[in-house]
Amino acid sequence: MASINATTSSGIVATADNTGQLQLQTTGTTAVTIDTSQNVGIGTTSPAYKLDVVGSLNVTADSFYRIGAGTDRYIQYRTGNSDILYSFASGYFYRQDIGNSNHSWWTANTERMRINSDGNLLVGTTSNSSVSSKLHVSSSNFVVSINGTNTSGEAVRFYSNGSTAGTISYAASSVAYNTSSDYRLKENVEPMQNALNVVQQLKPVTYTWKRDGSAGQGFIAHELQALVPDCVTGEKDAVDKEGNPEYQGVDTSFLVATLTAAIQEQQTIINDLKARVEALEAK
């Protein structure tokens, strides 16, 4: 193996042989090796790649480097607010925009998903300014698919302050949306009173949706909220920080207890009237 050695006593000393390999040395220690396949090794005498580095590699600030600069795959890096890291592989790549603290995943040169600077995961969109959430999916078709060997189980579990708030469970051909209701989670339990009075004040309506003119039936959120607050989320006329509407939502399943209590109260009235009629008829 031919060597070029820089020494402190003799200056530069060169040796020669017929192996076809070359080493660059300082004070007798090999720093760089070039083998017969033209592989270059730094920190190794047996390079396995065109450039094989054993040890730390440092690229100073405000510098630029590119690896595999062809159209198939490469990595490119530059410092500053526009720092971007690309990794391509046959049209699929990942991008990290350091300046904006975004991580994004792309296919076919189109961004499909990102984690933004707030740690929110966005799918099919690059912004969730109108709806602040940890997971934001923008798509005309949103599908959660569970393909497993189990024919039943729990698909999603929701937590609030470390405790289960509800679940979405599935069986062979059905899905259940479950709100936690265990007696161990409750206290001050009392029979519901005056449910019939509440039901008499409810304002069921029919309407058409502005978006497509389709017909609907139900309640106006803020009107229902005044009577059964548990059924409604959000506040009337609320907007986000950019002035976009934050619409109220309704879950009418919370009306079941009120309706059940109202029917029971009504049945008590019916039974009382029935007893009175029978007493009058018996005279």
Secondary structure, DSSP 8 states (H G I E B T S, - for coil): -EEEEEETTTEEEE---SS--EEEEETTEEEEEE-TT--EEES-SS--SSEEE-S-----TT-EEEES-SSS--EEEE-STT-EEEEEETTEEEEEETTTTEEEEEETTEEEEEE-TTS-EEES-S--SSS--SEEE--S--------S-SSEEEEEEEETTEEEEEEEE-SS-EEEEE---GGG--S-----SHHHHHHH---EEEE-TTT--EEEE--HHHHHHH-GGGEES-TT-B-TTS-B---EE-GGGGHHHHHHHHHHHHHHHHHHHHHHHHHHT-
